Every structure is written in structure tokens, then in C-alpha cells.
Amino acid sequence: MSILQSLNAARRNVLSIIPDIATKQPMVSGRTGKRWHMVMDPDAIRRVLLDRLDDYPKSLVTKNLLRPAIGESLFVAEGAHWRWQRRAAAPVFSHRNVTNLAPIMTAAAERACARVAQSGPRAVNMADEMVRATFDVIGDVTFSGSGGFDRDAVHRAIDSYIAAAGRVSLFDILGLPDWVPRPARLVSGRYLAEMKRFADASIEARRSEGHAGVPDLLDLLLQGEDPETKRRMSTGELRDNLLTFIVAGHETTALTLSWALYLAAFDQQAQDKARAEAQSVLGSRAANADDLAELYYTRMIVEEALRLYPPAGMVSRTALKPDTLGGREVRPGDTVILPIYALHRSHLHWDDPDAFHPDRFADRKAIRRYSYLPFGDGPRICIGASFALQEAVIILSTLLARFRFTPVPGRDPDPVMILTLRPEGGVWLQAEAV
């Protein structure tokens, strides 16, 4: 494709720039303004994400898309600035802290079930329901006790930013610096300013007034410090990381749940198996953290949904030094793309790759490392992975225990990726109480 063709394709759907051959080859290279390489070989991916991490920072396109919203937070920062933030934030997502937050997920699952039940026999857009459920969770675990937390306003700000600013600009493809204004991102500025003002005010209020009860994410981040330098985050750094967790922490899990329900609706045998498991473990109550070890098949459905429809369907890096990946020369300045969507559907790594088979995750050790990357890998693996999986299993098992989901004819969603891989058109399902 030419630069303009690539731009137009990427603005409509980033998945459209992944050639079909990427699911059958370990590496595909080309030039669109600058040299690029799509890498599907696990050994080469390990080199990018682990062995030579500092030589492959996030691409300028990625940083330009996200920096206006989340600054130099964990997701965007590089090198020493990233390392100290990661060390300070790591305890926030310890097993104990994530488990302590499970009751909030259980309550959100109950509310989601009540809304679905209230909808009656009509078709329900489960994508919208899952966004609402996961936003309930992230709001409560981030700003619990904040009476001034306007969920609708914050959610509107996030959605408006993604819609207006999340599309690749010609300036990004040409490599122009981020101080050159992108018109679409200027439109979203007022939403961002509103969101940041609320976050700053919440941080300062928590610092001065404190918070009783189970520590939430804001409490834990305020307490966090780099164990090596004892450095703590400033208000701006806290805000950027909070917004990272809010933006990334609700939509990605909502997407995972939406696709999982869509797939389960089309495979009634898999859905029946998950329902029997959930009803056996839960009875009439909602799931909690203590149930996770017994909800193994539900987790397999979540993992298979993450394989077929990974929320982060593509990530890109910029090579800083000469290297060789998969026997191919990589030059400084080349864009190295990890098309997770193609990797997860690769005929080289998966049997029947386009089919929905949750049982392929019955033995996780049989899955080759760096061939399955829903949360990335290496030192920059998603810090909230365990939080997201816990939330997804709690909500999905509670829903499947109480409802049978069936597809609505003619309402299949299209997988469209802008910043994340969304089901365009929604996930419309019939929900029948069981």
C-alpha cells in the first residue's frame, strides 16, 4: 500500500493492514514511508520484548497516540523513568491486594445480572453491559468513597478521547514530532482536561483527608515508593498512572468479556460446560476470589477469547540499533510490529487457529511461550494482568450460571481495531434465565 492507502486503512481498521500471509509466515517485511517488519516468530519476539528490550522502545506512533491522555506513565515511559515507576507500582497489583479488591468485582457482577434480567426476553447489547460492569469496577477500586466521582463524565471523556484521538494521523506515519498538532487530538483536549482536573482533585483530597476501609488503587499508589530510591510519585505522575489504569483497566476487560460471551453464544456445548461448572461452584451466589481455582473451564474460555480477539491486537516498536530478527536485517529507525492478532491465529503455532477451542488451554505448559501474548511479556508485561483475569472470570462465571446466551441472527459484530480490538455494532445476544 502507499502511505495514503495505509493511513486510510489504519484509520478505518488497523487489522486491515495485516496481510493474510502473516498468519502463515514467521516474518513479513515491507516499506510504507519507512521500513517495517511484522514479527510472528516467538524467538524473535522474545528478543524484542526481553533480550534487547531497551533497543526496541515503543514506537513514536504509539507514544503520540497515548501521551496526551496518560503522559509519561508506565505504559509510555522508557528506560530508567519506566523502571522506577514499575518498581513503585508493582506492590499495588500483588496477589493479596488484587484478591482484596474481588468483592467489588462480585458486586459489579451482581448488578450486571440484575440489568440483564430486567431487560427481559429482548436482545441485549452485552458489549455495552460489559463496559458498564467493568467501569463500575475500575471506578470503585480507583476512587472508592469519592462522592464527587462522576462515572458518566469520566467514561464520556475516555470514549471521546479514543474516538477523536485514537486514529493514526498522516503526521504519525511520516514520523513528525509530537509537538506538531494533530487536528483530531485537539478536538479531544477539553475532555482530557476535565478528566485530569477530576483526578488531580481526587488525589489531593485523598492526601489531605485519607480513606477508611480496604485500600483502593489510589491509596496503594499514594503509599507506593521505589524500593531502591525511596522516590514517590508526584501528583502528575499519580494522575497519569491512575488514568492509565482507568483507560486500560476497564475497556480491555470489557472487550474480553464481550468477545467471550459472543463465542460462548455460538458454541452452546462450551457454554453448557461452563454453566455446569459455575452452578456447581457458585450455586445461586455470585463468584468471588475464593472460587477462581475451581472455575478452570471459565478461565479457559476467557483465555481462548483473548487468543482470538486480543484487546491489544497489535503493538509496535522502533529499532534503535542494528539487529537481526528471524535471519532478517533490522536497521536503526525500522518499525518492528508485533501483530498479536496474527500471532494468535498463526498456522505455525496453533492447530485449527481460527476455531474456538477453549480446551487448548487445558495444559498451559503445552503452549509455546511468546506465541500467546494477550498481556505482552517480558519486563513490560501488563502489570494488571492478574487483576483483569480475576475480574473477567468472576463476571463471566456469574453471568453464565444464571443465563443462557444465544446469538441474534444478522447481528454479528465486526472486529475493528483502532486503539483496541472492538466488536463494531455491539454484541447482541438473547439472554434467557436458567
DARADA-V555806 format. One record per run of one state. SS is the DSSP state (H for helix, E for strand, C for the rest). FROM is the first residue (numbers start at 0). LEN is the number of residues. Records with the same first field share a line. If there is no record, write none. Layout:
SS = FROM-LEN, FROM-LEN
This chain:
C = 0-2, 12-1, 17-2, 23-3, 31-3, 39-2, 51-1, 58-1, 70-8, 93-1, 100-1, 118-4, 143-7, 165-4, 173-9, 187-1, 209-7, 223-11, 266-1, 282-6, 294-1, 308-6, 319-3, 325-2, 330-4, 338-1, 343-14, 361-2, 366-11, 380-4, 407-6, 417-3, 424-3, 433-1
H = 2-10, 13-4, 19-4, 41-10, 52-3, 59-11, 78-15, 94-6, 101-17, 125-18, 150-15, 169-4, 182-5, 188-21, 216-7, 234-32, 267-15, 288-6, 295-13, 339-4, 357-4, 363-3, 377-3, 384-18
E = 26-5, 34-5, 55-3, 122-3, 314-5, 322-3, 327-3, 334-4, 402-5, 413-4, 420-4, 427-6
